[in-house]
Every structure is written in structure tokens, then in C-alpha cells.
Amino acid sequence: MRTVRRALYWTTALAVVFVTFWWGYTRRSDEVILKARPVPVEVEPVGTGAIEQTVGLTGCCLANTRVEVASKVAGRIESLAVMMPDGSRRPVEVGLSLAQDQELAVIDHATHQAQLAAAEADFKAMEVQLAEAQRERKRVVGLFEQGSVPEQQRDKAVTAAELAAARLNLAKANLELAQINLRESTIVSPIDGVVTAKHIDEGNLVTQGQHIVSVADIRTVKVMAAVPERYGARVRRGMPVRVTVDTFPDRTFEAEVYSIHPALDEQTHTIRLEIRLQNGEFLLRPGMFARVALVLDRKEDVVIIPRDIILGGKIDEPYVYVVEKGIAHKRLVQIGLKDGARYEITAGLQRGESLVVNGMHYLADGLDAEVVRLEDVR
């Protein structure tokens, strides 16, 4: 009985040793096979192109010039219309195009004409009075020199002539004022533009300084945008910008920085930029919300790769993999300009090299790599 148990024990022990040896042998063989198998990767040749570094800003479209047309005289608005080329009169409404010096309103024209006529008559009367006073002064002074009249009479004649001259100057000033009031009773557009607001209707009474219409020149539109302070040293006049508006999402308007405000906003610590755009098609309107891409830098014919294939970069240096003769090589790279998902590489890659764009996470420097298509890997 003891002999049988001993034989059974040794048989079991040999079986366990054999199974253990066989399992270890097959596992090692599989590891060797796995290590020997090349890593499938997809590659693309390193290319070159243009890249920009931009900063996104927001702003508001404004008219290049905006004028509040007001009345310089008080009275009733006799006419609020413009003369058309065919001789007809068109009422002033919002959206109406005006030319500089084009008549758009008349205020109590007859009243101001009458005031001018009265001022002219008064001026002529004062001229006659002055001439008469000067003749009388000359006659009395002559008599005084002959001893025929007393000094008091001479002084009276001289004073009368001086008063007549003063009254003539006053009449002349009143005449000029009447001429100005008559001229200002006809209100003209101070600029070429479009009526953007109408503040009063024909027939109403206006006071001096009261607004009648608003006129804006929108052939050129300006956009005011704020740039963060950290970009202050890089912003300069003439830098290219691209402007988009929600009304025309598929259209980009090219422009330049027109001016840079010398002082920063004390609350936001931003720099105000003025951007001017030609608006010959009148697509842009004052009040539109604008998105601005300010081009800080632009480079041509430089190495550009996708951002997603760059490994490392947080703790260790950024790197990529290239394949040469079936071997994967780790390349440390230096990053230049960044434009969304496109990065400029200033060192570490050459144009035309086979850059790993898929499968790079399974690589190590010196491993065998098999170049395949992504469809084949899937």
C-alpha cells in the first residue's frame, strides 16, 4: 500500500513539472513572436506650407462718420424733403442716400427773408444817417475854426457823427446775422451718407439746436476691437485682419489695423484697435457684431504637422516618430507657430520624411515598423 502511494505521488509530481515546463515554454515562444512582429503604422510625408498665428477678438461695426444734423434757427419746418435729379421732391426717410450740401429741410424761409429785407433797409438808412452826420461835423468844425460857433456845438456834431458810425456798424452786424439765419434756415447734408434716423416730421416747430436727422457715411466702416495687454508689444499699425459677421457667415472681409489707441483701458487693461473696411457693397452696417482674427505672425514654406501626432510636451520634450527602412526613430522636435490643429516645427524634422500619423502610441525608438494603410489596420 505504501509503495502504491509513493508511485502515485511521484507520478503526480512529474505531471506537474511537465505541465509547468510546457506552459512556460509556450508563453516564452509567444512573447518572442510578439516581440519579433513589426508594429503596423500609417505614415505621411512631412510637408511644408504657410502658417499664421492669430488672436481672436470681437468688436462692433460703426459708421466711419456720423453726424447729428440739427437746426441752428428756431421755427416751423416748411419742408423735409430732398430735390431729386428729375426735379421732384422726395420726403426724407430712414435709408435715403444724401450727397454733401444737398438740401433736406427748410425752416420758416419767408420769415427769415423778411428779416433780411428789414436788416438791409436799416443798414441803408444808417449809411444815410452817417453820411449826413459826417457832413454836419465837417461844417461845424469849419465854423468853429473860424470862431463862428462855440466849442460845445462842435463837440455835439463830432459825437453825433460817431454815434451814426456805431449805429451803422450795428446795422451791418444785424444784416450779417439775418443773412446767416436765412442761409441756416435751409438745412443741407454736411456729408455724403445715408439717413440712419429721423427725429422730427415736417410741419413741427423746432428749437435752436434740436436734432432733425442722423446721417452716417457707411462707404467705409470701422470696427473697434480690444486686444489683451500681453499682445501689446506685437500689435502695430497696418497688421492684416480678417473680419466676419453673423449676417454673412461664409464671407470674410480683409482689412488692416488703421490705428492703435495710445492708452489702455484702465478697467479691462486692453488696447483699443480701430479697423477700417471698404464697404462699397454696403453689406456691413453700423451696429453689427464682428469677429476679428488679428494676424500676429505669418510664415511661408515651413514644416507643418498635425498637433495630434505630437507626443510628450508636458513633462518631457515633445517628440514624434519617423520610419526609415522599416525602423521607427524617435525625433525630438521644436514647436514654432500654432494655428489651431496645425503646428510649425522649427527643428527635428525635414521635408519629405515619413512621419508616423497613426500607431505612434505603440512605438518605441528602434522598433520594427510596418507601413500600412489605416483601412488595413482596422
TAFENRA-V742760 format. One record per run of one state. SS is the DSSP state (2 for helix, 1 for strand, 0 for the rest). FROM is the first residue (numbers start at 1). TO is the last residue. If there is no record, write none. Layout:
# TAFENRA-V742760
ss:SS from:FROM to:TO
ss:SS from:FROM to:TO
This chain:
# TAFENRA-V742760
ss:0 from:1 to:1
ss:2 from:2 to:36
ss:0 from:37 to:38
ss:1 from:39 to:45
ss:0 from:46 to:46
ss:1 from:47 to:70
ss:0 from:71 to:74
ss:1 from:75 to:79
ss:0 from:80 to:80
ss:1 from:81 to:83
ss:0 from:84 to:88
ss:1 from:89 to:91
ss:0 from:92 to:96
ss:1 from:97 to:98
ss:0 from:99 to:102
ss:1 from:103 to:107
ss:0 from:108 to:108
ss:2 from:109 to:146
ss:0 from:147 to:150
ss:2 from:151 to:184
ss:0 from:185 to:185
ss:1 from:186 to:188
ss:0 from:189 to:192
ss:1 from:193 to:198
ss:0 from:199 to:204
ss:1 from:205 to:206
ss:0 from:207 to:210
ss:1 from:211 to:228
ss:2 from:229 to:231
ss:0 from:232 to:239
ss:1 from:240 to:245
ss:0 from:246 to:247
ss:1 from:248 to:260
ss:0 from:261 to:269
ss:1 from:270 to:278
ss:0 from:279 to:288
ss:1 from:289 to:306
ss:2 from:307 to:309
ss:0 from:310 to:310
ss:1 from:311 to:311
ss:0 from:312 to:318
ss:1 from:319 to:324
ss:0 from:325 to:326
ss:1 from:327 to:332
ss:0 from:333 to:333
ss:1 from:334 to:339
ss:0 from:340 to:341
ss:1 from:342 to:347
ss:0 from:348 to:353
ss:1 from:354 to:358
ss:0 from:359 to:359
ss:2 from:360 to:362
ss:0 from:363 to:367
ss:1 from:368 to:371
ss:0 from:372 to:373
ss:2 from:374 to:377
ss:0 from:378 to:378
